[in-house]
Amino acid sequence: MNGLFDKIPTFVWYASVCIFMVSALGCAEVGNVPQWLPTTEPHPELQGMTSPADRIAQLRKLAGQGSKGNPDQQQRTVEELATAIRTEADPMIRAEIVRTLGEYPTERSDTVLRAALADPDEDVRIAACRAWAKRGGAEAVKMLGRVLAEDADVDVRLTAAWALGQSKEPTAVAALEPALADQDPAMQYRAVLSLRKITGQNFGNDVRRWQQYVRGETPQPAEPISIANRLRQLF
């Protein structure tokens, strides 16, 4: 853009826009922006991007660079993304930032991923569960086990049960016990699949036998199904 606006300092321009938005939308709208991480300078490559598609494309590009940069570059990118998510109102973008940070194994990104498990949007929490599945280890099992036991959204809990299976950690067996006791057959089935992956055992889809195994008991043989019971299941 040429002319007068080119001479206005960037910070004055943004301040003017913010004042206008506060006046137009009111404090209630501004208060909806998440504020759950410390702040640093925003990522320069994300500034000025108004299209969500452009921002997501850039984030995916950064994700692809996660394992290629040197430690200093990785740390810088993580710090900048931590700032971006702090003030990002769009849950779709927050979820993409979480997915990107999942490719950066640093302590700072772990801090963001812990916070993301408590994000008000379920898609962000799902993205965080998937990121912890990549992390693996004892902390991942702890975080995912808590989500499985406490999150109110069934899709988030299903993802946590899946992620525990991906971790392949022996301690994840006990963490999956609440899913076996769930009244939702989908949750029970997801837990069974994850337990098979972790343990290499196969007790079929018999939830009772899997519960015995998780408790450290010897699973009892499957009860034979009589012809009468088979007929009752069919009709």
Buried (B, 14 or more C-beta within 10 A) or exposed (E): EEEEEEEEEEEEEEEEEEEEEEEEEEEEEEEEEBEEBEEBEBBEBBEEBEEEEEBBEBBEEBBEBBEEBEEEEBBBBBBBBBBBBBEBEEBBBBBBBBBBBBBBBBEBBBBBBEBBBEBEBBBBBBBBBBBBBBBBEEEBBEBBBEBBEEBEBEEBBBBBBBBBBBBEBEBBBEBBBBBBEBEEEEBBBBBBBBBBBBBEEEBEEBBEBBBBBBEEEEBEEEEEEEEEEEEEEEE
